[in-house]
Amino acid sequence: MVPTCGKHEELLVQAQSILKKIHETMKLQSGVLNAEGVSHQFLHYDRELENLMGEKERAVGALRQHDEEHGCQNHRGGPEPKIES
């Protein structure tokens, strides 16, 4: 069994949290688009998604850098996860 690294787990949880926010915001934006078209609220979600994508890139970058420097990559193996639609 591969020992877990607390910092790796912390960075992983952070990245997962941001991905969940992106998913939820995209669902909200899709609902607004269907109901109102490209409205003020739609554009608000668009800006929010842009910011979240930047946060995601930084979080994943920090995780990758930590794993490379610390050598504690968590290879869970198995198939690639399915993306829900």
N, C-alpha and C positions, 0 to 999 in steps of 0.2 A: 504494500500500500504506500502511495506517495504521500509524504507529509504535506499538510496544507500550510500556506503562508498567510498570516493575518492581513498583511498589506495587500496581497494579491486578491484575497476575498473582498476586502473593503473596496478596492478599485473595480472589481467585477460587479459588485452590488451597485455601485455608483453608475456604471455604464448601463446596466440592466434597467435601472430606475429611469434614466434619461430615455432609453429606447421605449419604455412603457409610456412616458409622457408624449413622445413623438407619435406613437400609435394612437393614443387617446385624442390628441390634437388633430390628427389626420381624420379620425372618425367624425369629430365635431365639424371640421372644415367641410367634409363631404356632405354632411347633413345640411349645412348652411348653403352650400352650392346648389343642392337639390331644391331647397325651399326658396332661396332668395336670389340665386345666381351670384355673380361676382359683386357682392355687396361690401359695405364697410366692414361688417363682421368677418366676411370671408378674408378680406385683406389683413385684418387683425390677426387671424389665425395663420395666415401666410407669413407674416413677420415673426410671429411666435415660433413657427416651424424653422425658419431660417436661424433664429437664435439657438433653438434646441439642437439643430444639426451641428452648429459650431461647438456646443457643449459636448455632444456625442463624439465629435472628432477629437476634442481635447481629452475626454475621458478614456477613449479607446487608445489614444496615443500614450497616455500616462500608464495604462495597463501594459501595453506592449513594451514600453521602455523599462518599466519595473521588471517585467518577466525576463527581458534580455539581460539587464544588469544584475539581477538577483538570481537568475537561473532557476526560477521556481515556476516555470510554465505549468499550467494545469491542463494537461492533455486528458480530457475526459473520454475521448474516443467515441466510437459509435457513429451512427449516420448523422448527416447534417440535419439540423432542425428544420421542420416545415414552417413556412411563413403563412400565417393565417390570413385569410382575406375577409 
